[in-house]
Amino acid sequence: MGDPLINSRSTKPRTVLAWVVVALLAGAVGGLAAAPGEWYNSLNKPAWNPPSWIFGPVWTTLYILMGIAAALAWEGRRTRAGRVGFLLFGLQLALNALWSWLFFHWHRPDLALAELVVLWVVILGALIAFRRIRPLAGWLLVPYLVWVSFAGVLNASIAKRNPGERPLSVAGPLSQGVAVADCAPYDGPATSIFLSESSDIDTLPPAPPYLQLIIYEPGARLSARRVEFGRVEGGSGIALRCQPGGECATTNRGTVEFGAPQEDGSLLGSYRLTFSGDTVAGTFRARWSSRAAICG
């Protein structure tokens, strides 16, 4: 006779319900960061990457199985296997949620991959410990381990395909004033830029200045192409590029560097940004100003 899921004298329905809720709540913590957005959509992903809609139902099913497994093993919580198993079970829930934040919120596929390896080992340990208490409790974690194995291969592929995926760095001097670029393109194919503080800078907490970088095609005017940096904190930020017609894309891949001041007080700089495999690069000459100005 197989091991019953719930109808055991030592496994009550409310115990199953409680552990399922715990598992789902832990998943919800990770889910706060896991909604695919423009950054995720811009990544270079393998052809076998599952569609985004699959992940929700799969993870919900796995969290329910996790909860049932924990409920079945609860009767042996005071044994050595139980103590180890529930310690590892709680740890894997935390690591599971952390992975979503590393990958989707902090945009670090490399760190997420390293964390996923640790998560896999912890899940395996919990599976072995639960199986010693009740075999079915261990078997119910097998689909979870298989899915995390697949997720690890997918994570590794994405990290390999996007080697430059790291927070956007903004180096060099920043000014509390407004920086305005010369309107003429600099150094041949380079584009001109317009840097300014945000219009609502007073509503933001103290931090390095908010920068806005608008890149023009040579000879074009304001609507040609625009790249904006969100508020820059700790040397990182987000860039937004808008094409004619209003279509926009975001990235946090690339660099913007400001060189030493020139004799005329201007700054030479360079930028290199990647949007869905399309690299935008160039140089610029900027000068500091106490007031905003529109070039074009």
FENQUINOR-V92667 format. One record per backbone hydrogen bond with DSSP energy under -0.5 kcal/mol. CO is the residue of the C=O (numbers start at 1). NH is the residue of the N-H. If there is no record, write none. Layout:
# FENQUINOR-V92667
<<CO:NH> <CO:NH>>
This chain:
# FENQUINOR-V92667
<<2:4> <6:8> <8:11> <10:12> <11:8> <12:15> <12:16> <13:17> <14:18> <15:19> <16:20> <17:21> <18:22> <19:23> <20:24> <21:25> <22:26> <23:27> <24:28> <25:29> <26:30> <27:31> <28:32> <30:33> <30:34> <37:41> <38:42> <39:43> <40:43> <43:45> <46:49> <51:54> <51:55> <52:55> <52:56> <53:57> <54:58> <55:59> <56:60> <57:61> <58:62> <59:63> <60:64> <61:65> <62:66> <63:67> <64:68> <65:69> <66:70> <67:71> <68:72> <69:73> <70:74> <72:75> <73:76> <74:77> <76:79> <76:82> <79:83> <80:84> <81:85> <82:86> <83:87> <84:88> <85:89> <86:90> <87:91> <88:92> <89:93> <90:94> <91:95> <92:96> <93:97> <94:98> <95:99> <96:100> <97:101> <98:102> <99:103> <100:104> <100:105> <101:105> <101:106> <102:108> <108:112> <109:113> <110:114> <111:115> <112:116> <113:117> <114:118> <115:119> <116:120> <117:121> <118:122> <119:123> <120:124> <121:125> <122:126> <123:127> <124:128> <125:129> <126:130> <127:131> <128:132> <129:133> <130:133> <130:134> <134:137> <134:138> <135:139> <136:140> <138:141> <139:142> <139:143> <141:145> <142:146> <143:147> <144:148> <145:149> <146:150> <147:151> <148:152> <149:153> <150:154> <151:155> <152:156> <153:157> <154:158> <155:159> <156:160> <157:161> <158:162> <160:163> <162:165> <164:166> <169:171> <169:256> <171:258> <178:289> <179:195> <180:287> <187:190> <192:216> <193:181> <194:214> <196:212> <198:201> <200:203> <201:204> <209:232> <212:214> <213:215> <213:227> <217:220> <221:224> <224:244> <226:242> <228:230> <228:240> <230:211> <231:233> <233:236> <235:170> <236:233> <237:168> <238:230> <239:251> <240:228> <241:249> <242:226> <243:246> <247:243> <249:241> <251:239> <252:254> <253:274> <254:169> <255:272> <256:171> <257:270> <260:268> <262:265> <265:288> <266:262> <267:286> <268:259> <269:284> <270:257> <271:282> <272:255> <273:280> <274:276> <275:278> <277:279> <278:275> <279:281> <280:273> <282:271> <284:269> <285:182> <286:267> <287:180> <289:178> <293:295>>
